[in-house]
Amino acid sequence: MSAPVVIASFANEYEAHVAQAVLDAHEIPSMLLRDDAGGMQVALSWLRGVRLAVRHEDAVRALYLLEHDAAPDDDDEEKTA
């Protein structure tokens, strides 16, 4: 088993959960890392944000999925026009 690699950092937990859901939908295991004293000091997460980590072997695919799922779909624009 390889060590986890941080592939993204988010300003808040909600954005991090959305990115994690994208990876879950593609069956890529991930974990969120935050420094908030177990939820007791939420302001501590402002220093480093919420980090999304995946296995080393999944890092490239995970980054690709996050970048392309975040982009608008060209087909959607054609359907609304």
Buried (B, 14 or more C-beta within 10 A) or exposed (E): EEEBBEBBEBEEBEBBBEBBEBBEEEEBEBEBBBEBEEEEEEEEBEEEBBBBBBBEEBBEEBBEBBEEBEEEEEEEEEEEE
